[in-house]
Amino acid sequence: MNIPAIELTEHLRALPPGRALDLACGGGRHAVWLRDAGWSVTGVDQVVQPIDRVTVIRADLEAGEFAIEPGTWDLILCWLYWQENLLPSIEAGVRSGGVVALAGKLTGRFATSLDLYRRAFPDWEEIAAGEDGFKAFFIARKPGTRT
């Protein structure tokens, strides 16, 4: 299994654990890291393998087979997958004081940019963000107090 992205581990390790949703979780590298850090993790992807102590859901995000419940998650992670029409549901799905961690490739079918993330979450407190020539990433906290 691949190691988790350094941008995530560096900026999320200090967060208190809670409920995390890992969209387009792939092989589960981030879900496993979050689980091991004490989070209750749900991973969603079109093709999923069982991951010990992680709830995995097989769903095609592009086809709308998974609905993000509003106000449910302390963290929503969507790393190296871009689907612009998911952003409003991601925003609504994070509880007050919760965090999004998003990244997408800068080229290809699912290309995004840091500017697109910032426009989608304009009032959120930016924790970390950047572009490295391959991907744009954005980690931010929703206004309010986490309960």
Number of C-alpha atoms within 10 A of each C-alpha: 7 8 11 15 12 9 16 20 15 10 14 18 12 9 13 11 17 18 19 24 28 22 26 23 24 19 17 24 15 23 29 21 18 25 20 12 17 13 21 19 26 21 26 24 20 16 14 17 12 12 16 9 13 17 14 22 18 15 19 14 16 11 8 10 10 15 12 18 12 13 15 17 24 26 28 26 23 23 23 21 18 20 13 13 10 16 15 12 14 24 20 16 22 26 23 18 17 27 27 26 22 23 25 23 21 19 12 7 8 13 17 22 19 18 11 13 21 16 9 14 19 12 12 19 14 16 14 14 17 15 15 9 9 11 18 23 23 25 24 24 23 23 14 11 10 15 9
